[in-house]
Amino acid sequence: MEQILNSSNIPLLLLMVTVVVLMIWLVRLELKWKRFLQGKEAKESEHLILETLETVKQTDKVNEEITQHLIKVEERLRRSVQHVKTIRFNPFADQGGNQSFVTAFLDEKGNGAVLSSLYSRDKVSVYAKPIVNRQSEYELTEEEKAALH
């Protein structure tokens, strides 16, 4: 026993233990492989693997199409109206109620238009002002400013 544990024999002993462990691992792998292929021929397994690969390729293609579609939808969504706010008010303290109103229609970046309707007993006036980045080159009333935010 002392000869076996001799320091010169330790590398050989480690090599033998490694070989035994690898053989056990190989036998287990072989058993798993046989169980996987149990009752099937190699051609059937190959066909199954090729079929699975084709399905993966098709899935990747559909995934890419969906991704491209979502990118287009996101671009369109950024340009669509996302902020709509209406404020009713009475511009003439001596007449009627809150029949006048301001409505803002803005996209994601704050671009769009603000529509104002001023109601009086004898007429209704409607105004539209373009909005860029929640601001207009035309002077905005307090109600119009409030509708933008």
PLY file of the C-alpha trace (Angstrom):
ply
format ascii 1.0
element vertex 149
property float x
property float y
property float z
element edge 148
property int vertex1
property int vertex2
end_header
0.00 0.00 0.00
2.87 2.38 0.70
4.20 1.82 -2.81
0.86 2.81 -4.32
0.73 6.07 -2.33
4.32 6.88 -3.23
4.62 10.50 -4.44
5.80 9.36 -7.87
2.61 7.34 -8.34
0.16 10.16 -7.45
-0.14 11.52 -11.03
-0.82 7.97 -12.28
-3.43 7.46 -9.57
-5.14 10.75 -10.45
-5.14 9.75 -14.11
-6.77 6.42 -13.29
-9.47 8.10 -11.15
-10.14 10.57 -13.97
-10.45 7.76 -16.51
-12.92 5.90 -14.25
-15.03 9.07 -13.76
-15.04 9.72 -17.52
-16.05 6.14 -18.25
-18.97 6.38 -15.81
-20.02 9.67 -17.40
-19.77 8.15 -20.89
-21.89 5.12 -19.92
-24.57 7.40 -18.45
-24.54 9.53 -21.60
-24.86 6.42 -23.76
-27.86 5.25 -21.72
-29.54 8.64 -22.05
-28.94 8.63 -25.80
-30.41 5.13 -26.17
-33.44 6.15 -24.14
-33.88 9.21 -26.37
-33.74 7.11 -29.53
-35.70 4.20 -28.09
-37.94 2.70 -30.73
-36.81 5.16 -33.40
-34.52 4.78 -36.30
-31.68 7.20 -36.94
-33.43 8.55 -40.05
-36.53 9.41 -38.02
-34.40 11.27 -35.48
-32.55 13.12 -38.22
-35.87 14.04 -39.82
-37.16 15.30 -36.47
-34.06 17.43 -35.93
-34.23 18.89 -39.46
-37.93 19.62 -39.02
-37.20 21.40 -35.75
-34.44 23.46 -37.39
-36.84 24.50 -40.18
-39.43 25.52 -37.61
-36.81 27.61 -35.81
-35.86 29.32 -39.09
-39.51 30.11 -39.84
-39.99 31.42 -36.31
-36.94 33.65 -36.70
-38.33 35.01 -39.98
-41.74 35.75 -38.43
-40.01 37.31 -35.42
-38.05 39.65 -37.71
-41.24 40.62 -39.59
-42.97 41.39 -36.29
-40.00 43.47 -35.16
-40.04 45.51 -38.39
-43.81 45.99 -38.09
-43.46 47.20 -34.49
-40.80 49.72 -35.54
-43.20 51.14 -38.15
-46.06 51.23 -35.64
-43.87 53.09 -33.13
-42.94 55.66 -35.80
-46.62 56.20 -36.68
-47.62 56.37 -33.02
-45.13 59.17 -32.34
-46.86 61.27 -35.03
-50.41 60.49 -33.90
-52.51 62.66 -31.61
-51.73 61.64 -28.05
-52.73 64.69 -26.06
-56.25 66.09 -26.28
-57.37 68.55 -23.68
-60.45 70.79 -23.67
-60.98 73.78 -21.42
-64.32 75.56 -21.26
-64.46 79.20 -20.20
-66.50 82.40 -20.32
-64.59 85.18 -22.15
-67.29 87.78 -21.47
-68.16 88.17 -17.80
-71.43 89.96 -18.54
-72.82 87.33 -20.97
-73.84 83.66 -20.69
-71.92 80.78 -19.17
-68.91 78.68 -20.16
-69.95 78.23 -23.78
-66.50 79.03 -25.19
-63.79 76.41 -25.29
-60.21 75.64 -26.28
-59.08 72.18 -27.42
-55.46 71.18 -27.98
-54.49 68.25 -30.24
-50.80 67.29 -29.83
-48.50 64.42 -30.77
-45.74 62.91 -28.63
-43.37 65.82 -29.30
-45.96 68.49 -28.53
-46.71 69.35 -32.17
-50.25 69.87 -33.46
-52.92 72.55 -33.21
-55.09 74.36 -30.74
-58.69 75.21 -31.68
-60.50 78.03 -29.91
-64.21 78.77 -30.08
-65.46 82.06 -28.67
-69.21 82.19 -28.09
-71.21 85.39 -27.78
-74.95 86.00 -28.10
-74.80 87.11 -31.70
-71.94 85.01 -33.12
-69.46 82.18 -32.64
-65.85 82.61 -33.76
-63.43 79.71 -34.29
-59.65 80.09 -34.38
-56.89 77.57 -35.05
-53.22 78.02 -34.19
-50.38 75.67 -35.17
-48.32 74.33 -32.28
-44.67 73.25 -32.43
-43.05 71.88 -29.29
-46.03 73.09 -27.20
-45.51 76.67 -28.42
-47.01 78.80 -31.19
-45.68 81.64 -33.28
-49.05 83.31 -32.57
-49.87 84.76 -29.18
-51.69 82.22 -26.98
-54.39 83.04 -24.45
-54.14 81.73 -20.90
-56.80 79.11 -21.71
-54.86 77.97 -24.80
-51.65 77.71 -22.77
-53.47 75.67 -20.14
-54.82 73.28 -22.81
-51.26 72.59 -24.03
-50.16 71.19 -20.67
0 1
1 2
2 3
3 4
4 5
5 6
6 7
7 8
8 9
9 10
10 11
11 12
12 13
13 14
14 15
15 16
16 17
17 18
18 19
19 20
20 21
21 22
22 23
23 24
24 25
25 26
26 27
27 28
28 29
29 30
30 31
31 32
32 33
33 34
34 35
35 36
36 37
37 38
38 39
39 40
40 41
41 42
42 43
43 44
44 45
45 46
46 47
47 48
48 49
49 50
50 51
51 52
52 53
53 54
54 55
55 56
56 57
57 58
58 59
59 60
60 61
61 62
62 63
63 64
64 65
65 66
66 67
67 68
68 69
69 70
70 71
71 72
72 73
73 74
74 75
75 76
76 77
77 78
78 79
79 80
80 81
81 82
82 83
83 84
84 85
85 86
86 87
87 88
88 89
89 90
90 91
91 92
92 93
93 94
94 95
95 96
96 97
97 98
98 99
99 100
100 101
101 102
102 103
103 104
104 105
105 106
106 107
107 108
108 109
109 110
110 111
111 112
112 113
113 114
114 115
115 116
116 117
117 118
118 119
119 120
120 121
121 122
122 123
123 124
124 125
125 126
126 127
127 128
128 129
129 130
130 131
131 132
132 133
133 134
134 135
135 136
136 137
137 138
138 139
139 140
140 141
141 142
142 143
143 144
144 145
145 146
146 147
147 148
